[in-house]
Amino acid sequence: MDYEQIRQEILKFRDDRGWQKYHNLKDLAISLNLEASEVLEIFQWQDENNKLSDENQKHLEDELADTLIYAFYMCDKLGVNPYEIIQNKLNVNNHRKWNFDK
Protein backbone atom coordinates (compact mmCIF):
# COMPACT_ATOMS: atom_id res chain seq x y z
CA MET A 1 0.00 0.00 0.00
CA ASP A 2 1.16 3.51 -0.63
CA TYR A 3 0.53 6.41 1.72
CA GLU A 4 -2.61 7.62 -0.05
CA GLN A 5 -4.20 4.16 0.15
CA ILE A 6 -3.38 3.88 3.86
CA ARG A 7 -4.62 7.42 4.45
CA GLN A 8 -7.96 6.70 2.79
CA GLU A 9 -8.40 3.44 4.68
CA ILE A 10 -7.69 4.87 8.14
CA LEU A 11 -9.89 7.92 7.46
CA LYS A 12 -12.74 5.62 6.37
CA PHE A 13 -12.24 3.54 9.54
CA ARG A 14 -12.40 6.71 11.64
CA ASP A 15 -15.36 8.20 9.79
CA ASP A 16 -17.38 4.96 9.85
CA ARG A 17 -17.23 5.13 13.64
CA GLY A 18 -17.91 8.87 13.92
CA TRP A 19 -14.58 9.51 15.61
CA GLN A 20 -13.55 12.52 13.49
CA LYS A 21 -14.91 14.90 16.15
CA TYR A 22 -12.21 13.57 18.52
CA HIS A 23 -9.40 13.96 16.03
CA ASN A 24 -8.00 17.34 16.94
CA LEU A 25 -4.22 17.77 17.19
CA LYS A 26 -4.19 17.78 21.00
CA ASP A 27 -6.15 14.56 21.38
CA LEU A 28 -4.23 12.89 18.56
CA ALA A 29 -0.94 13.84 20.25
CA ILE A 30 -2.17 12.35 23.53
CA SER A 31 -3.27 9.15 21.77
CA LEU A 32 0.02 8.91 19.89
CA ASN A 33 1.90 9.15 23.17
CA LEU A 34 -0.31 6.58 24.87
CA GLU A 35 0.24 4.09 22.04
CA ALA A 36 3.99 4.74 22.13
CA SER A 37 3.87 4.00 25.85
CA GLU A 38 2.30 0.65 25.06
CA VAL A 39 5.30 -0.09 22.81
CA LEU A 40 7.58 0.68 25.75
CA GLU A 41 5.53 -1.44 28.13
CA ILE A 42 6.40 -4.58 26.13
CA PHE A 43 10.04 -4.10 27.14
CA GLN A 44 9.42 -3.14 30.76
CA TRP A 45 11.33 -5.37 33.19
CA GLN A 46 12.92 -7.32 30.34
CA ASP A 47 16.64 -7.84 29.92
CA GLU A 48 17.77 -5.81 26.94
CA ASN A 49 19.31 -8.92 25.35
CA ASN A 50 16.14 -11.06 25.57
CA LYS A 51 14.66 -12.09 22.27
CA LEU A 52 10.96 -11.31 21.91
CA SER A 53 8.60 -14.26 22.03
CA ASP A 54 6.36 -14.73 19.01
CA GLU A 55 3.47 -13.40 21.09
CA ASN A 56 5.41 -10.28 22.14
CA GLN A 57 6.62 -9.74 18.56
CA LYS A 58 2.99 -9.71 17.36
CA HIS A 59 2.00 -7.44 20.25
CA LEU A 60 4.84 -5.06 19.37
CA GLU A 61 3.80 -5.01 15.71
CA ASP A 62 0.22 -4.18 16.73
CA GLU A 63 1.31 -1.36 19.03
CA LEU A 64 3.69 0.04 16.40
CA ALA A 65 0.81 0.00 13.93
CA ASP A 66 -1.41 1.88 16.39
CA THR A 67 1.34 4.45 16.91
CA LEU A 68 1.86 4.90 13.17
CA ILE A 69 -1.87 5.24 12.58
CA TYR A 70 -2.09 8.11 15.06
CA ALA A 71 0.97 9.72 13.49
CA PHE A 72 -0.71 9.41 10.08
CA TYR A 73 -3.92 10.95 11.47
CA MET A 74 -1.84 13.89 12.70
CA CYS A 75 -0.14 14.23 9.31
CA ASP A 76 -3.56 14.27 7.65
CA LYS A 77 -4.76 16.93 10.08
CA LEU A 78 -1.67 19.03 9.28
CA GLY A 79 -2.00 18.42 5.54
CA VAL A 80 1.49 16.92 5.22
CA ASN A 81 2.77 13.71 3.70
CA PRO A 82 4.66 11.71 6.35
CA TYR A 83 7.14 10.39 3.80
CA GLU A 84 8.03 13.95 2.76
CA ILE A 85 8.53 15.20 6.32
CA ILE A 86 10.68 12.15 7.10
CA GLN A 87 12.81 12.89 4.04
CA ASN A 88 13.09 16.55 5.08
CA LYS A 89 14.23 15.52 8.56
CA LEU A 90 16.74 13.03 7.13
CA ASN A 91 18.16 15.83 4.98
CA VAL A 92 18.63 17.97 8.11
CA ASN A 93 20.14 15.09 10.08
CA ASN A 94 22.58 14.26 7.29
CA HIS A 95 24.26 17.60 7.96
CA ARG A 96 24.34 17.30 11.76
CA LYS A 97 27.13 15.96 13.91
CA TRP A 98 26.61 14.16 17.22
CA ASN A 99 29.21 13.70 19.90
CA PHE A 100 28.77 10.29 21.53
CA ASP A 101 32.07 10.45 23.41
CA LYS A 102 30.64 12.27 26.43
C-alpha positions, -999 to 999 in steps of 0.1 A, spaced: 0 0 0 12 35 -6 5 64 17 -26 76 -1 -42 42 2 -34 39 39 -46 74 45 -80 67 28 -84 34 47 -77 49 81 -99 79 75 -127 56 64 -122 35 95 -124 67 116 -154 82 98 -174 50 98 -172 51 136 -179 89 139 -146 95 156 -136 125 135 -149 149 161 -122 136 185 -94 140 160 -80 173 169 -42 178 172 -42 178 210 -62 146 214 -42 129 186 -9 138 203 -22 123 235 -33 91 218 0 89 199 19 92 232 -3 66 249 2 41 220 40 47 221 39 40 259 23 6 251 53 -1 228 76 7 257 55 -14 281 64 -46 261 100 -41 271 94 -31 308 113 -54 332 129 -73 303 166 -78 299 178 -58 269 193 -89 254 161 -111 256 147 -121 223 110 -113 219 86 -143 220 64 -147 190 35 -134 211 54 -103 221 66 -97 186 30 -97 174 20 -74 203 48 -51 194 38 -50 157 2 -42 167 13 -14 190 37 0 164 8 0 139 -14 19 164 13 44 169 19 49 132 -19 52 126 -21 81 151 10 97 135 -7 94 101 -39 109 115 -18 139 127 -1 142 93 -36 143 76 -48 169 101 -17 190 93 -20 184 55 15 169 52 28 137 37 47 117 64 71 104 38 80 139 28 85 152 63 107 122 71 128 129 40 131 166 51 142 155 86 167 130 71 182 158 50 186 180 81 201 151 101 226 143 73 243 176 80 243 173 118 271 160 139 266 142 172 292 137 199 288 103 215 321 104 234 306 123 264 
